Amino acid sequence: MRRLLTLTALLSLAAPPTQAADCVILLHGLARTSSSMAKAAEAFEKRGFSVANIDYPSRERPVEELAPVAVEAGLAECPPESVVHFMTHSLGGILVRYYLEHEGLSRLGRVVMLAPPNQGSEVVDSFRDVPGFRALNGPAGLQLGTDESSVPLKLGPVEYELGVIAGDKTFNPILSQSLPNPDDGKVSVESTKVEGMSDFIVVPHSHPFIMGSSSVIEQAVAFIETGGFEHDVP
């Protein structure tokens, strides 16, 4: 009996530790909350991922301050040894780009960005001086234009596996008048692109609702799992 217990203990010591599940950090967009990413969180959890769906004060601080706040809150919820992936919406993608360019992340996996203003948005240029715009969008919102204060335009090419999903439907004709078509009501399809991205796909959804689409979430899961979108899916 003692020999059996000793053998069992030795085998236990020799066995490799259980690998932590990959973790997906979800970052919502400007003036939204983590509830907007709840459907995506459920989808990733069903696929066996650990998920950190993060709330951050998107309208209270500039990008330079929001990036470490949001990303590091996500990292704190991920298992210490896990590979870390990101799925973001709008501003969330710029926060990830800023953080990875300035801080890096040794255990980074893949990144999916939904409707990111990677080249800025002309909406900010056109409406920044409209009464109420600053109060509604905060310091970070004012940094998402295409002028000299644009944070996205100051960031370099990405050097990691990045998939970008752009929308080409709009329910806001007033904002769309400021944008090159096609657009999603907040960002043009062309401005979502960034040098170095691994894959790109356009879907028939608008900016405020793209993150809640089941088909978009399925594409995001596919990219995180395989490194590519399913382009043959109608």
C-alpha positions as CSV (number, residue, x, y, z in Angstrom):
1,M,0.0,0.0,0.0
2,R,2.8,2.3,0.9
3,R,4.6,1.6,-2.4
4,L,1.4,2.4,-4.3
5,L,1.0,5.7,-2.5
6,T,4.7,6.6,-3.2
7,L,4.3,5.7,-6.9
8,T,1.2,7.8,-7.1
9,A,3.0,10.7,-5.5
10,L,5.9,10.4,-7.9
11,L,3.6,10.3,-10.9
12,S,1.8,13.3,-9.6
13,L,5.0,15.3,-9.3
14,A,6.1,14.2,-12.8
15,A,2.9,15.2,-14.5
16,P,2.9,18.7,-16.1
17,P,0.7,21.3,-14.5
18,T,-2.7,21.9,-16.1
19,Q,-2.4,24.7,-18.7
20,A,-4.4,27.8,-17.9
21,A,-7.2,28.5,-20.3
22,D,-6.5,31.3,-22.8
23,C,-8.0,34.5,-21.6
24,V,-9.9,37.1,-23.7
25,I,-10.1,40.7,-22.5
26,L,-13.2,42.5,-23.8
27,L,-13.0,46.3,-23.9
28,H,-16.1,48.3,-24.8
29,G,-16.3,51.5,-26.8
30,L,-16.7,55.2,-25.9
31,A,-19.7,56.0,-23.6
32,R,-20.6,52.3,-23.4
33,T,-20.2,49.8,-20.6
34,S,-19.2,46.1,-20.2
35,S,-22.9,45.2,-20.7
36,S,-22.5,46.0,-24.4
37,M,-19.9,43.1,-24.6
38,A,-21.9,40.6,-22.5
39,K,-23.0,38.6,-25.5
40,A,-19.4,38.2,-26.7
41,A,-18.3,37.3,-23.2
42,E,-20.9,34.4,-23.1
43,A,-19.7,33.2,-26.5
44,F,-16.1,33.0,-25.5
45,E,-16.9,31.3,-22.2
46,K,-18.8,28.6,-24.0
47,R,-15.7,28.0,-26.1
48,G,-13.6,27.4,-23.0
49,F,-11.9,30.8,-22.7
50,S,-11.4,32.6,-19.5
51,V,-13.0,36.1,-20.0
52,A,-12.4,39.5,-18.5
53,N,-15.2,41.9,-19.5
54,I,-13.9,45.2,-18.3
55,D,-15.7,48.4,-17.4
56,Y,-13.6,51.6,-17.6
57,P,-14.4,55.3,-17.4
58,S,-14.3,56.0,-21.1
59,R,-15.5,59.7,-20.8
60,E,-13.4,60.7,-17.9
61,R,-9.7,60.5,-19.0
62,P,-7.6,60.8,-22.1
63,V,-6.3,57.8,-24.1
64,E,-2.9,57.9,-22.4
65,E,-4.5,57.4,-19.0
66,L,-7.4,55.1,-20.0
67,A,-5.1,52.5,-21.8
68,P,-3.3,51.2,-18.7
69,V,-6.4,51.5,-16.6
70,A,-8.5,49.3,-18.9
71,V,-5.8,46.8,-20.1
72,E,-4.3,46.2,-16.7
73,A,-7.7,45.7,-15.1
74,G,-8.2,43.0,-17.7
75,L,-4.8,41.4,-17.1
76,A,-5.5,41.3,-13.4
77,E,-8.6,39.1,-14.1
78,C,-6.7,36.7,-16.4
79,P,-5.0,33.6,-15.0
80,P,-1.3,34.4,-14.5
81,E,0.1,31.9,-17.0
82,S,-2.6,32.3,-19.7
83,V,-2.2,33.6,-23.2
84,V,-4.1,36.9,-23.4
85,H,-6.3,37.8,-26.4
86,F,-8.3,41.0,-26.9
87,M,-11.7,41.7,-28.5
88,T,-12.5,45.4,-28.6
89,H,-15.1,47.8,-29.8
90,S,-14.3,51.3,-31.2
91,L,-12.2,53.3,-28.6
92,G,-11.3,50.0,-26.9
93,G,-9.2,49.1,-29.9
94,I,-7.2,52.3,-29.7
95,L,-6.5,51.7,-26.0
96,V,-5.1,48.3,-26.8
97,R,-2.9,49.7,-29.7
98,Y,-1.6,52.4,-27.4
99,Y,-0.9,50.1,-24.5
100,L,0.9,47.5,-26.7
101,E,3.0,50.1,-28.4
102,H,4.1,51.7,-25.2
103,E,4.1,48.8,-22.7
104,G,4.1,45.5,-24.7
105,L,2.8,42.2,-23.5
106,S,4.9,39.1,-23.5
107,R,2.0,36.7,-23.4
108,L,-0.1,38.4,-26.1
109,G,-2.2,36.2,-28.3
110,R,-4.5,37.6,-31.0
111,V,-6.5,40.8,-31.2
112,V,-9.9,41.5,-32.8
113,M,-11.1,45.1,-33.2
114,L,-14.7,45.9,-34.1
115,A,-15.1,49.3,-35.9
116,P,-11.9,50.8,-34.6
117,P,-11.1,54.4,-35.6
118,N,-7.5,53.4,-36.5
119,Q,-7.1,56.4,-38.8
120,G,-9.3,58.7,-36.7
121,S,-12.9,59.8,-37.5
122,E,-13.9,62.9,-39.4
123,V,-17.0,63.0,-37.2
124,V,-14.8,64.3,-34.4
125,D,-13.4,66.9,-36.7
126,S,-16.8,68.1,-37.7
127,F,-18.6,68.1,-34.4
128,R,-16.0,68.7,-31.7
129,D,-17.2,72.4,-31.3
130,V,-20.9,71.5,-31.3
131,P,-22.4,72.2,-27.8
132,G,-22.5,69.0,-25.8
133,F,-20.0,67.1,-27.8
134,R,-17.2,67.4,-25.3
135,A,-19.4,66.6,-22.4
136,L,-20.8,63.5,-24.1
137,N,-17.5,62.1,-25.4
138,G,-14.9,63.3,-22.9
139,P,-11.1,63.8,-23.4
140,A,-10.6,60.5,-25.2
141,G,-13.4,61.3,-27.7
142,L,-11.7,64.5,-28.7
143,Q,-8.5,62.6,-29.4
144,L,-10.1,60.4,-32.1
145,G,-10.2,62.9,-34.9
146,T,-7.9,63.2,-37.9
147,D,-6.1,66.5,-37.0
148,E,-2.8,67.0,-35.1
149,S,-4.3,66.0,-31.8
150,S,-5.3,62.5,-33.2
151,V,-3.9,59.7,-31.0
152,P,-4.6,56.9,-33.6
153,L,-2.6,58.7,-36.2
154,K,0.4,59.0,-33.9
155,L,0.5,55.2,-33.4
156,G,2.7,53.0,-35.5
157,P,1.9,49.8,-37.5
158,V,0.7,46.8,-35.5
159,E,3.2,44.0,-35.0
160,Y,0.9,41.3,-33.7
161,E,-2.0,39.2,-35.1
162,L,-4.8,41.6,-35.6
163,G,-8.2,41.1,-37.3
164,V,-10.3,44.1,-38.0
165,I,-14.1,43.9,-38.5
166,A,-15.7,47.0,-40.1
167,G,-19.3,47.8,-40.5
168,D,-20.9,49.5,-43.6
169,K,-24.4,50.2,-42.4
170,T,-25.5,53.5,-40.8
171,F,-28.6,54.7,-39.1
172,N,-27.2,58.2,-38.6
173,P,-27.3,60.1,-41.9
174,I,-26.2,63.4,-40.1
175,L,-22.9,61.9,-38.9
176,S,-22.4,59.9,-42.1
177,Q,-22.4,63.2,-44.1
178,S,-19.0,63.8,-42.5
179,L,-17.6,60.4,-43.4
180,P,-16.2,58.9,-46.6
181,N,-18.6,56.2,-47.7
182,P,-19.1,53.4,-46.9
183,D,-19.3,53.9,-43.2
184,D,-21.0,52.7,-40.0
185,G,-22.3,56.1,-38.8
186,K,-19.2,56.9,-36.7
187,V,-16.2,55.5,-38.7
188,S,-15.6,54.9,-42.4
189,V,-14.7,51.4,-43.5
190,E,-11.4,52.7,-44.8
191,S,-10.4,54.4,-41.5
192,T,-10.7,51.1,-39.6
193,K,-7.7,49.7,-41.4
194,V,-4.2,49.8,-40.0
195,E,-0.8,48.8,-41.4
196,G,0.3,45.3,-40.3
197,M,-3.2,43.9,-39.7
198,S,-3.5,40.1,-40.5
199,D,-7.1,40.0,-41.7
200,F,-10.0,42.3,-42.5
201,I,-13.7,41.8,-43.1
202,V,-16.7,44.1,-43.7
203,V,-20.1,43.2,-42.2
204,P,-23.5,44.8,-42.7
205,H,-23.8,46.4,-39.3
206,S,-23.8,49.9,-37.7
207,H,-21.3,51.2,-35.2
208,P,-23.6,51.1,-32.1
209,F,-24.8,47.6,-32.6
210,I,-21.9,45.7,-34.3
211,M,-20.7,44.1,-31.0
212,G,-24.0,42.5,-30.4
213,S,-24.3,40.7,-33.7
214,S,-24.1,36.9,-33.4
215,S,-22.4,36.6,-36.8
216,V,-19.8,39.2,-35.8
217,I,-19.1,37.5,-32.6
218,E,-18.6,34.2,-34.4
219,Q,-16.1,35.9,-36.7
220,A,-14.3,37.2,-33.7
221,V,-14.1,33.8,-32.1
222,A,-12.9,32.3,-35.3
223,F,-10.0,34.8,-35.5
224,I,-9.0,34.3,-31.9
225,E,-9.0,30.5,-32.4
226,T,-7.4,30.3,-35.9
227,G,-5.9,33.6,-36.8
228,G,-8.3,34.3,-39.6
229,F,-11.9,35.2,-40.4
230,E,-14.4,32.9,-42.2
231,H,-14.6,34.8,-45.5
232,D,-16.8,32.2,-47.1
233,V,-19.6,32.6,-44.6
234,P,-22.5,34.7,-46.1
